[in-house]
Amino acid sequence: MDATDPALGTSADTVVIARATGFPDSFFQDPTRWCEGGDTQRIARRCAEMTLRKLAAGGLIFSASSVAWCGALPAAGAMNDVGRITFNLLNRLGATKGEPGRENR
């Protein structure tokens, strides 16, 4: 379970941009973690959420919600979904303030 949760400190201005669900019953969840809605909520929260949070000073926080992100990056000269997301994110972070957005590939 790697998801937003205001009770655990997720800021209200955090935006979920993608959500992976459908993990099998064998997917490990900490049985000691309390969920207000009990097992129903625990099962519903069996997910991973990719998030963005814009800061007032202009910064941006990105969470891939995956320890396997780097391993999923494509080899040089290739492209996949993880590569495209990373490219677009780095392109956006590299744009200077006031500069028109660079075209996503």
C-alpha positions as CSV (number, residue, x, y, z in Angstrom):
1,M,0.0,0.0,0.0
2,D,1.7,3.1,-1.2
3,A,-1.1,5.6,-1.4
4,T,-2.1,9.0,-0.2
5,D,-3.6,9.2,3.3
6,P,-4.3,12.5,5.0
7,A,-4.2,10.7,8.4
8,L,-0.6,9.8,7.7
9,G,0.4,13.3,6.5
10,T,-0.5,13.6,2.9
11,S,-1.0,17.3,2.1
12,A,-4.4,18.4,0.9
13,D,-2.8,19.9,-2.2
14,T,-1.3,16.6,-3.3
15,V,-2.8,15.4,-6.6
16,V,-3.1,11.8,-7.6
17,I,-2.2,11.6,-11.3
18,A,-2.3,7.8,-11.6
19,R,-3.5,4.8,-9.6
20,A,-2.5,1.1,-9.9
21,T,-5.0,-1.4,-8.5
22,G,-5.9,-5.0,-9.0
23,F,-3.1,-6.5,-6.9
24,P,-3.6,-10.1,-6.0
25,D,-4.6,-11.3,-2.5
26,S,-1.0,-12.3,-2.0
27,F,0.1,-8.6,-2.1
28,F,1.5,-7.9,1.3
29,Q,-0.1,-5.3,3.5
30,D,0.9,-4.5,7.0
31,P,-1.8,-6.2,9.1
32,T,-1.0,-3.9,12.1
33,R,-1.9,-0.8,10.1
34,W,-5.2,0.4,11.3
35,C,-7.8,1.4,8.7
36,E,-10.9,3.2,9.9
37,G,-13.1,1.2,7.5
38,G,-11.6,-2.1,8.6
39,D,-10.8,-4.8,6.0
40,T,-13.1,-3.2,3.4
41,Q,-10.9,-0.1,3.4
42,R,-7.7,-2.0,3.7
43,I,-8.6,-4.0,0.5
44,A,-9.7,-0.8,-1.3
45,R,-6.4,0.8,-0.4
46,R,-4.4,-2.1,-1.9
47,C,-2.9,0.2,-4.5
48,A,-0.1,2.5,-5.6
49,E,-0.7,6.1,-6.4
50,M,1.6,8.4,-8.5
51,T,1.3,11.9,-7.2
52,L,2.4,15.5,-7.8
53,R,2.4,18.4,-5.4
54,K,3.1,22.0,-6.4
55,L,4.7,24.2,-3.8
56,A,4.0,27.9,-3.4
57,A,7.7,28.7,-4.1
58,G,7.4,27.0,-7.5
59,G,8.9,23.6,-6.6
60,L,7.3,20.3,-7.6
61,I,7.2,17.1,-5.6
62,F,6.7,13.9,-7.6
63,S,6.2,10.4,-6.2
64,A,6.4,7.4,-8.5
65,S,5.1,5.1,-5.7
66,S,7.4,2.4,-6.9
67,V,10.8,1.0,-5.8
68,A,11.1,-0.5,-9.3
69,W,10.9,2.8,-11.2
70,C,14.5,3.0,-12.2
71,G,14.6,-0.7,-13.3
72,A,11.6,0.0,-15.6
73,L,13.3,2.8,-17.5
74,P,14.0,1.9,-21.1
75,A,17.4,1.2,-22.6
76,A,19.1,3.9,-24.5
77,G,17.2,4.7,-27.8
78,A,14.0,3.0,-26.6
79,M,10.9,4.3,-25.0
80,N,8.1,2.9,-22.8
81,D,5.5,4.4,-20.5
82,V,7.9,4.9,-17.6
83,G,10.4,6.5,-19.9
84,R,7.8,8.8,-21.3
85,I,6.5,9.9,-17.9
86,T,10.1,10.5,-16.7
87,F,11.0,12.4,-19.9
88,N,7.9,14.7,-19.5
89,L,8.5,15.2,-15.8
90,L,12.2,16.2,-16.3
91,N,11.3,18.3,-19.3
92,R,8.7,20.2,-17.1
93,L,11.1,20.6,-14.2
94,G,13.8,21.8,-16.6
95,A,11.7,24.6,-18.1
96,T,12.6,28.0,-16.7
97,K,9.9,30.1,-15.1
98,G,7.9,32.0,-17.7
99,E,9.2,29.9,-20.5
100,P,6.4,28.3,-22.6
101,G,6.0,24.6,-21.9
102,R,8.2,22.3,-24.0
103,E,6.4,19.8,-26.2
104,N,5.9,16.4,-24.6
105,R,7.1,13.5,-26.7
